Amino acid sequence: MIATSTRGGPQLRIDDRADLSGDDLHRICRRIDELTAAGALEDFDLATLLTQVPAPITAINLDACRVLYHQQLALVLIEFETTLIGIRAAASAYRLAEQGISETFGGLLDYFGYVTGRVIAISLPVIIPLAIAVGVPIYLGAKVLDATGLDDVVAKHFGIDLAQTKAAAKEAFVTLVFEHSDVTGAVIEHVLPGIVVGFIGLPPAVLAAEGDHALWPHDSGSMTAWVLGGANRFGLLLPSDVEVWKAKGITPVHDKAPRDIEDLYIREAACHRGVDSGQVRIEEIRSPDGTTRYIVYVPATTDWSPEPGENTTDLTTNVQGMAGNDTVMREMVRQAIADAKIDPAAEVMLVGYSQGGITAGSLAADPAFLADVNVTALVTVGAPISDFPIDEGIDVLSIEHEQDLVPDLDGNENPAQDHWSTITVDYDPDQLRSAPNLKGKTDAELDELFSSAGAAHSSAAYAASLGLMVGAGHAGLSRFTQKNAGFFSGDIRETRDYQGKRKRT
């Protein structure tokens, strides 16, 4: 059977003198930073530079001494900073002990990132010239080899195919990132914000900030907001309005309600597969008891360009959604539900994969949306939604592959609450080959399907996993379908499909 796991239940004090010592050492480091900056400016004093003209040998020796001075000063400052971080990390470790090992580890990762950021900032006078000296010749050499065809000569005589080597290195990196997605998520949540804070010289205490603000990066959400702000300055990932209309469906409509979670997910994946822009589909289900319920399918990403076009299921929607902002897809869902004239009292299930899960999860945490729409169930697949405070009245089922990076992009695990069940599946391509939905495919087709390092996030892989889980009678899936049986029985009275496009501003 396919391996899965399901989540779904004395304060130590530190010596105040450690904090005081850390504060004193921090002030010393900042003073050294100021003196270093002042010294660097004095190196470019016009009078000093003019005196070097008649004595070039002396000037060269002086410059060599300057370089040595800055290198030694950087090493001393790094030692001070390392000591400071050790004190801060020890204090933080004690304070975070009551919050559990995982949060303590997160605090240590914050400080590891902070140290890295400080080292980078201090070492810039050495790093930049070194990067130019090493990187530029390599880049130009590769361009020359490619333009002149000498790369073929290298491959023939030395057996080194530069293009294949580059592709293999890229694939190995992607594989490493996906196969260790938990580590990658921790890096995004803790290390990257720490690097930014350390680089710009803010005190490390700001990394412990709580809340959704983005005044400085302190977690994955605020880090995303910072990236978004930077991209916006270059005209990328900009928000916009959206035009929505009723459209012809991408796939044929169904007569019956989905029979199980596998069938539900297959219908969800059909809302975006193979098209330029995904559609929102609403199925109106009349149950045997006469009750009317609605399933709203929210499409996933179809366009990875950072420059917003007309497409609503693009990278902009991803980043805006992860930053906690309103998106064109959220508005598409709202307008689709309004056009369908769904009774505010009628039960609604939201379903989303990847970007669709981000959109659905964020709507399930939006009080204004829930005031108009009676969402009682939410299903997300391969989506990072742990940062969304989803209403406790909504029964949530989240399905994730252990080796899928995307659900870990928010840096946290979904909360283990009574109303929120998360099933984590051990992605095993060899097992998935026997999935019901893949019968009829050749070995070559299966090899291609599972060959990519990011295949754990593919909709086909999730469909295969769900097929095996449903066939084995997975307890978590059975519990959800039984509790929400009204969505999995009865006839479909009407199906409505909606398309949208961004309005250029």
C-alpha positions as CSV (number, residue, x, y, z in Angstrom):
1,M,0.0,0.0,0.0
2,I,1.2,3.5,-0.7
3,A,2.8,5.1,2.4
4,T,1.1,8.1,3.9
5,S,0.9,9.9,7.2
6,T,-1.9,12.1,8.5
7,R,-1.9,15.1,10.8
8,G,-5.0,16.2,12.3
9,G,-3.6,17.7,19.0
10,P,9.0,24.3,33.0
11,Q,9.8,27.5,30.8
12,L,13.5,27.9,30.8
13,R,14.9,31.4,31.6
14,I,18.2,32.9,30.6
15,D,20.7,35.0,32.5
16,D,20.0,38.7,31.8
17,R,23.7,39.3,31.7
18,A,23.9,37.3,28.4
19,D,21.5,39.8,26.8
20,L,23.4,42.8,28.2
21,S,26.7,41.4,26.9
22,G,25.1,40.8,23.5
23,D,23.9,44.4,23.4
24,D,27.4,45.7,24.3
25,L,29.0,43.6,21.7
26,H,26.4,44.6,19.1
27,R,27.3,48.3,19.7
28,I,31.0,47.6,19.3
29,C,30.3,45.8,16.0
30,R,28.2,48.7,14.7
31,R,31.0,51.2,15.7
32,I,33.5,49.1,13.8
33,D,31.2,49.1,10.8
34,E,31.1,52.9,11.0
35,L,34.8,53.2,11.2
36,T,35.3,50.8,8.3
37,A,33.0,52.8,6.1
38,A,34.7,56.1,7.1
39,G,38.1,54.5,6.4
40,A,37.0,53.3,3.0
41,L,35.9,56.8,2.1
42,E,39.2,58.3,3.2
43,D,41.0,55.9,0.8
44,F,39.5,57.8,-2.1
45,D,40.5,61.3,-0.8
46,L,41.5,63.4,-3.8
47,A,44.6,64.8,-2.2
48,T,45.9,61.4,-1.2
49,L,45.2,60.0,-4.7
50,L,47.1,63.0,-6.3
51,T,50.2,62.4,-4.1
52,Q,50.4,58.8,-5.5
53,V,50.9,60.0,-9.1
54,P,54.7,60.8,-8.8
55,A,55.4,57.7,-6.8
56,P,53.6,54.8,-8.5
57,I,55.6,52.0,-6.7
58,T,54.8,53.5,-3.3
59,A,51.2,53.8,-4.4
60,I,51.0,50.1,-5.3
61,N,52.5,49.1,-2.0
62,L,50.1,51.4,-0.2
63,D,47.2,49.9,-2.0
64,A,48.4,46.4,-1.1
65,C,48.5,47.4,2.6
66,R,45.0,48.8,2.3
67,V,43.7,45.5,0.9
68,L,45.4,43.6,3.6
69,Y,44.1,45.9,6.3
70,H,40.5,45.6,5.0
71,Q,40.8,41.8,4.9
72,Q,42.2,41.5,8.4
73,L,39.5,44.0,9.7
74,A,36.8,41.9,8.0
75,L,38.1,38.7,9.7
76,V,38.1,40.4,13.1
77,L,34.6,41.8,12.6
78,I,33.4,38.4,11.5
79,E,34.8,36.9,14.7
80,F,33.0,39.6,16.8
81,E,29.8,39.0,14.8
82,T,30.1,35.2,15.3
83,T,30.5,35.6,19.0
84,L,27.5,38.0,19.1
85,I,25.3,35.6,17.2
86,G,26.4,32.8,19.5
87,I,25.2,34.8,22.5
88,R,21.9,35.7,20.7
89,A,21.3,32.2,19.5
90,A,21.9,30.7,23.0
91,A,19.5,33.2,24.5
92,S,16.9,32.6,21.8
93,A,17.3,28.8,22.2
94,Y,16.4,29.1,25.9
95,R,13.4,31.3,25.3
96,L,12.1,29.1,22.5
97,A,12.5,25.9,24.4
98,E,8.9,25.9,25.8
99,Q,7.6,26.3,22.2
100,G,9.1,22.9,21.1
101,I,12.1,21.7,19.3
102,S,10.9,22.7,15.8
103,E,10.5,26.3,16.8
104,T,13.8,26.4,18.5
105,F,15.5,24.9,15.5
106,G,13.7,27.6,13.4
107,G,15.2,30.3,15.7
108,L,18.7,28.9,15.2
109,L,18.1,28.9,11.4
110,D,17.1,32.5,11.7
111,Y,20.5,33.3,13.3
112,F,22.3,31.1,10.9
113,G,20.8,33.2,8.1
114,Y,21.6,36.4,10.0
115,V,25.3,35.4,10.3
116,T,25.4,34.6,6.6
117,G,24.0,37.9,5.7
118,R,26.5,39.8,8.0
119,V,29.4,37.8,6.5
120,I,28.2,38.7,3.0
121,A,27.9,42.4,3.9
122,I,31.3,42.6,5.6
123,S,33.0,40.6,2.8
124,L,31.6,42.6,-0.1
125,P,34.9,44.4,-0.7
126,V,36.6,41.0,-1.2
127,I,33.7,39.1,-2.8
128,I,32.8,41.5,-5.6
129,P,36.3,41.8,-7.1
130,L,36.8,38.0,-6.7
131,A,33.4,37.3,-8.4
132,I,34.3,39.6,-11.2
133,A,37.8,38.1,-11.6
134,V,36.5,34.5,-11.7
135,G,33.0,34.8,-13.1
136,V,33.6,37.1,-16.0
137,P,36.3,34.9,-17.7
138,I,34.2,31.8,-17.2
139,Y,31.1,33.4,-18.7
140,L,32.9,34.9,-21.6
141,G,34.8,31.7,-22.2
142,A,31.6,29.7,-22.3
143,K,30.1,32.2,-24.8
144,V,33.2,32.0,-27.0
145,L,33.2,28.2,-27.0
146,D,29.5,28.2,-28.0
147,A,29.8,30.9,-30.7
148,T,32.9,29.4,-32.3
149,G,31.8,25.8,-32.1
150,L,34.8,24.9,-29.9
151,D,32.5,23.3,-27.4
152,D,32.1,20.4,-29.9
153,V,35.9,20.1,-30.0
154,V,36.0,19.9,-26.2
155,A,33.3,17.2,-26.2
156,K,35.2,15.2,-28.9
157,H,38.7,15.4,-27.4
158,F,37.9,15.5,-23.7
159,G,34.5,13.8,-23.5
160,I,33.0,16.8,-21.8
161,D,29.7,18.0,-23.3
162,L,29.3,21.5,-21.8
163,A,25.6,21.7,-22.6
164,Q,24.8,18.3,-21.1
165,T,26.9,19.1,-18.0
166,K,25.0,22.4,-17.5
167,A,21.7,20.6,-17.9
168,A,22.7,17.8,-15.5
169,A,23.9,20.3,-12.9
170,K,20.5,22.1,-13.1
171,E,18.6,18.9,-12.9
172,A,20.7,17.7,-9.9
173,F,20.0,21.0,-8.1
174,V,16.2,20.8,-8.7
175,T,16.2,17.2,-7.6
176,L,18.1,18.1,-4.4
177,V,15.6,20.9,-3.7
178,F,12.5,18.8,-4.3
179,E,13.7,15.6,-2.6
180,H,14.6,17.6,0.5
181,S,11.5,19.9,0.3
182,D,11.2,20.2,4.1
183,V,14.7,21.6,4.3
184,T,14.0,23.9,1.4
185,G,10.9,25.1,3.2
186,A,12.9,25.8,6.4
187,V,15.4,27.8,4.3
188,I,12.6,29.9,2.8
189,E,10.9,30.5,6.2
190,H,14.0,31.2,8.3
191,V,17.4,31.4,6.5
192,L,16.5,33.8,3.6
193,P,14.8,36.4,5.9
194,G,17.8,36.1,8.2
195,I,20.2,36.7,5.4
196,V,18.3,39.8,4.3
197,V,18.1,41.2,7.8
198,G,21.8,40.5,8.5
199,F,22.8,42.0,5.2
200,I,21.0,45.3,5.8
201,G,22.3,45.5,9.4
202,L,19.0,45.3,11.3
203,P,19.2,43.8,14.8
204,P,18.5,40.0,14.8
205,A,15.7,40.4,17.3
206,V,13.4,41.6,14.4
207,L,13.4,38.1,13.1
208,A,11.2,37.1,16.1
209,A,8.5,39.5,15.0
210,E,5.0,38.3,14.8
211,G,2.1,39.2,12.5
212,D,1.6,39.7,8.8
213,H,3.5,43.0,8.4
214,A,6.2,43.3,5.8
215,L,8.3,46.2,7.2
216,W,11.2,43.7,7.2
217,P,11.4,40.1,6.2
218,H,10.8,37.7,9.1
219,D,9.1,34.7,7.6
220,S,8.1,33.3,4.2
221,G,5.1,35.6,3.8
222,S,7.0,38.8,4.5
223,M,9.8,37.6,2.3
224,T,7.4,37.1,-0.5
225,A,6.0,40.6,0.1
226,W,9.6,42.0,-0.2
227,V,10.2,40.1,-3.4
228,L,6.9,41.3,-4.7
229,G,7.7,44.9,-3.9
230,G,11.0,44.7,-5.7
231,A,9.5,43.1,-8.7
232,N,6.8,45.8,-8.9
233,R,9.4,48.5,-9.2
234,F,10.5,46.8,-12.5
235,G,6.9,46.5,-13.8
236,L,6.7,42.8,-12.9
237,L,4.0,40.8,-10.9
238,L,1.8,43.9,-10.8
239,P,-1.9,43.6,-9.7
240,S,-4.7,44.4,-12.0
241,D,-8.5,44.2,-12.4
242,V,-10.2,41.3,-14.1
243,E,-13.0,40.8,-16.6
244,V,-15.0,37.7,-16.1
245,W,-17.6,36.0,-18.4
246,K,-19.4,32.7,-18.7
247,A,-17.6,30.5,-21.2
248,K,-17.7,27.1,-22.9
249,G,-16.2,24.5,-20.7
250,I,-12.7,23.1,-21.4
251,T,-14.0,19.5,-20.8
252,P,-17.5,18.0,-21.1
253,V,-19.9,18.3,-18.2
254,H,-20.8,15.4,-15.9
255,D,-24.2,14.0,-15.0
256,K,-23.4,12.7,-11.6
257,A,-21.6,14.2,-8.6
258,P,-18.0,13.0,-8.1
259,R,-17.9,9.6,-6.6
260,D,-14.8,10.1,-4.4
261,I,-11.7,12.3,-3.9
262,E,-9.9,10.8,-6.9
263,D,-12.8,11.7,-9.2
264,L,-13.1,15.2,-7.5
265,Y,-9.4,15.8,-8.2
266,I,-9.5,14.7,-11.8
267,R,-12.3,17.2,-12.4
268,E,-10.2,19.9,-10.7
269,A,-7.2,19.1,-12.9
270,A,-9.3,19.4,-16.0
271,C,-9.9,23.1,-15.3
272,H,-6.4,24.1,-16.4
273,R,-4.7,21.2,-18.2
274,G,-3.5,22.0,-21.7
275,V,-4.9,25.6,-21.9
276,D,-3.4,29.1,-21.8
277,S,-5.6,30.2,-19.0
278,G,-7.6,28.1,-16.5
279,Q,-11.3,28.3,-15.9
280,V,-13.5,28.3,-12.8
281,R,-16.1,25.6,-12.9
282,I,-19.2,25.4,-10.6
283,E,-21.2,22.2,-10.4
284,E,-24.7,22.5,-8.9
285,I,-25.6,19.2,-7.2
286,R,-29.0,18.1,-6.3
287,S,-28.7,15.4,-3.6
288,P,-31.2,12.5,-3.2
289,D,-32.7,14.3,-0.1
290,G,-33.5,17.3,-2.4
291,T,-30.7,19.6,-0.9
292,T,-28.7,21.7,-3.4
293,R,-25.0,22.0,-2.9
294,Y,-22.2,23.5,-5.0
295,I,-18.6,22.5,-5.8
296,V,-16.3,25.3,-7.0
297,Y,-13.2,24.1,-8.9
298,V,-10.3,26.7,-8.9
299,P,-7.7,26.2,-11.6
300,A,-3.9,26.0,-11.2
301,T,-1.0,27.8,-12.8
302,T,-0.8,27.8,-16.6
303,D,1.7,30.7,-17.2
304,W,5.0,31.2,-15.5
305,S,5.9,34.6,-17.0
306,P,6.6,37.3,-14.3
307,E,5.2,40.0,-16.6
308,P,1.4,40.2,-16.3
309,G,-0.5,39.7,-19.5
310,E,-4.2,38.8,-19.9
311,N,-3.8,35.4,-18.3
312,T,-5.3,35.1,-14.8
313,T,-3.6,31.8,-13.8
314,D,-0.1,33.2,-14.0
315,L,2.9,33.7,-11.8
316,T,1.6,37.1,-10.7
317,T,-1.4,35.4,-9.1
318,N,0.9,32.9,-7.4
319,V,3.1,35.5,-5.8
320,Q,0.3,37.9,-5.0
321,G,-1.6,35.1,-3.4
322,M,1.4,33.8,-1.3
323,A,1.9,37.4,-0.1
324,G,-1.6,37.4,1.2
325,N,-2.9,40.0,-1.3
326,D,-6.1,39.9,-3.2
327,T,-5.7,38.4,-6.7
328,V,-7.6,38.3,-10.0
329,M,-8.4,34.6,-9.4
330,R,-10.0,35.4,-6.1
331,E,-12.1,38.0,-7.9
332,M,-12.9,35.5,-10.6
333,V,-14.3,33.0,-8.0
334,R,-16.3,35.8,-6.3
335,Q,-17.8,36.9,-9.6
336,A,-18.5,33.4,-10.8
337,I,-20.3,32.6,-7.5
338,A,-22.3,35.8,-7.8
339,D,-23.2,35.1,-11.4
340,A,-24.3,31.5,-10.5
341,K,-26.7,33.1,-7.9
342,I,-25.7,30.6,-5.2
343,D,-28.0,30.9,-2.2
344,P,-26.0,32.3,0.8
345,A,-27.3,29.4,2.9
346,A,-26.3,26.7,0.4
347,E,-23.3,24.5,1.3
348,V,-20.3,25.1,-0.9
349,M,-17.1,23.1,-1.3
350,L,-13.9,24.8,-2.7
351,V,-11.4,22.6,-4.5
352,G,-7.9,23.7,-5.7
353,Y,-4.6,22.3,-6.8
354,S,-1.4,24.3,-6.5
355,Q,-2.3,27.9,-7.3
356,G,-6.0,26.9,-7.1
357,G,-5.4,25.6,-3.6
358,I,-3.7,28.9,-2.6
359,T,-6.8,30.8,-4.0
360,A,-9.3,28.5,-2.4
361,G,-7.4,28.5,1.0
362,S,-7.2,32.3,1.1
363,L,-10.9,32.7,0.3
364,A,-11.7,30.2,3.1
365,A,-9.8,32.5,5.5
366,D,-11.5,35.7,4.3
367,P,-14.3,36.8,6.6
368,A,-15.8,39.1,3.9
369,F,-16.1,36.2,1.5
370,L,-17.5,33.8,4.1
371,A,-20.1,36.4,5.0
372,D,-21.6,35.9,1.5
373,V,-20.7,32.2,0.8
374,N,-21.4,29.3,3.1
375,V,-18.2,27.3,2.6
376,T,-18.4,24.1,4.6
377,A,-15.6,22.1,2.9
378,L,-12.2,22.7,1.3
379,V,-9.9,20.3,-0.6
380,T,-6.4,21.4,-1.5
381,V,-3.8,19.4,-3.3
382,G,-0.1,20.3,-3.5
383,A,-0.8,23.8,-2.2
384,P,1.1,26.0,0.5
385,I,-1.8,27.2,2.7
386,S,-0.5,26.8,6.3
387,D,-0.3,30.6,6.7
388,F,-4.1,31.1,6.1
389,P,-6.2,31.2,9.2
390,I,-9.0,29.0,7.7
391,D,-12.3,29.3,9.5
392,E,-12.9,26.5,12.0
393,G,-16.3,25.8,10.6
394,I,-14.8,24.5,7.4
395,D,-13.8,20.9,7.0
396,V,-10.4,21.0,5.4
397,L,-8.6,18.1,3.6
398,S,-5.0,18.9,2.3
399,I,-3.1,16.3,0.3
400,E,0.7,16.7,-0.2
401,H,3.5,14.6,-1.6
402,E,6.4,14.5,0.9
403,Q,8.8,15.2,-2.0
404,D,6.8,18.1,-3.4
405,L,8.5,21.5,-2.8
406,V,5.4,23.6,-3.5
407,P,3.4,22.8,-0.3
408,D,6.5,23.7,1.7
409,L,7.0,27.1,0.1
410,D,5.3,28.7,3.1
411,G,7.9,27.2,5.4
412,N,5.4,25.6,7.8
413,E,3.3,22.5,8.3
414,N,-0.5,22.8,8.2
415,P,-1.9,23.0,11.7
416,A,-3.1,19.7,13.2
417,Q,-6.6,20.8,14.2
418,D,-9.9,19.0,14.5
419,H,-11.3,20.6,11.4
420,W,-8.1,20.3,9.3
421,S,-6.6,17.0,8.1
422,T,-3.4,16.8,6.1
423,I,-2.4,13.6,4.4
424,T,1.3,13.5,3.4
425,V,2.0,10.8,0.7
426,D,5.5,9.3,0.1
427,Y,5.9,9.9,-3.6
428,D,7.1,6.6,-5.1
429,P,7.2,6.5,-9.0
430,D,7.5,2.8,-9.0
431,Q,4.3,2.4,-7.1
432,L,2.5,5.0,-9.0
433,R,3.0,3.1,-12.3
434,S,0.3,0.7,-11.2
435,A,-2.3,3.5,-10.5
436,P,-5.7,2.9,-12.2
437,N,-5.5,6.3,-14.1
438,L,-2.2,5.3,-15.8
439,K,-3.3,2.0,-17.2
440,G,-2.7,1.9,-20.9
441,K,0.4,4.1,-20.9
442,T,3.6,2.6,-22.3
443,D,6.8,2.2,-20.3
444,A,8.3,5.1,-22.3
445,E,5.3,7.3,-21.5
446,L,5.6,6.5,-17.8
447,D,9.4,7.1,-17.9
448,E,8.8,10.5,-19.3
449,L,6.0,11.3,-16.8
450,F,8.2,10.6,-13.8
451,S,11.6,11.5,-15.1
452,S,11.5,15.2,-14.1
453,A,12.9,16.2,-10.8
454,G,9.7,18.2,-10.1
455,A,7.3,15.3,-11.1
456,A,6.2,15.0,-7.5
457,H,4.1,18.2,-8.0
458,S,2.6,17.1,-11.3
459,S,-1.2,16.8,-11.5
460,A,-0.8,13.3,-13.0
461,A,1.3,12.1,-10.1
462,Y,-1.2,13.4,-7.6
463,A,-4.1,11.7,-9.5
464,A,-2.1,8.5,-9.4
465,S,-1.5,8.7,-5.7
466,L,-5.2,9.4,-5.0
467,G,-6.2,6.5,-7.2
468,L,-4.1,4.1,-5.2
469,M,-5.3,5.6,-1.9
470,V,-8.9,5.4,-2.8
471,G,-8.5,1.9,-4.0
472,A,-6.9,0.9,-0.7
473,G,-9.7,2.5,1.3
474,H,-7.6,5.2,2.9
475,A,-9.1,6.1,6.2
476,G,-8.5,9.8,5.9
477,L,-10.1,10.1,2.5
478,S,-13.1,7.9,3.6
479,R,-13.7,10.1,6.7
480,F,-13.8,13.2,4.6
481,T,-16.2,11.8,1.9
482,Q,-18.5,10.3,4.6
483,K,-18.7,13.6,6.5
484,N,-19.3,15.5,3.3
485,A,-21.4,12.8,1.6
486,G,-23.8,15.4,0.2
487,F,-21.1,16.6,-2.3
488,F,-20.4,13.0,-3.4
489,S,-23.9,11.8,-4.3
490,G,-26.8,13.0,-6.4
491,D,-27.2,14.4,-9.9
492,I,-25.6,17.5,-11.4
493,R,-28.4,19.9,-12.2
494,E,-26.2,22.5,-13.9
495,T,-22.5,23.2,-14.7
496,R,-21.2,26.7,-15.2
497,D,-17.8,27.6,-16.5
498,Y,-16.1,31.0,-16.3
499,Q,-13.2,32.5,-18.0
500,G,-11.4,35.7,-17.3
501,K,-8.6,38.1,-18.4
502,R,-6.6,40.8,-16.8
503,K,-7.6,44.3,-17.6
504,R,-4.5,46.3,-18.6
505,T,-3.9,49.3,-16.5
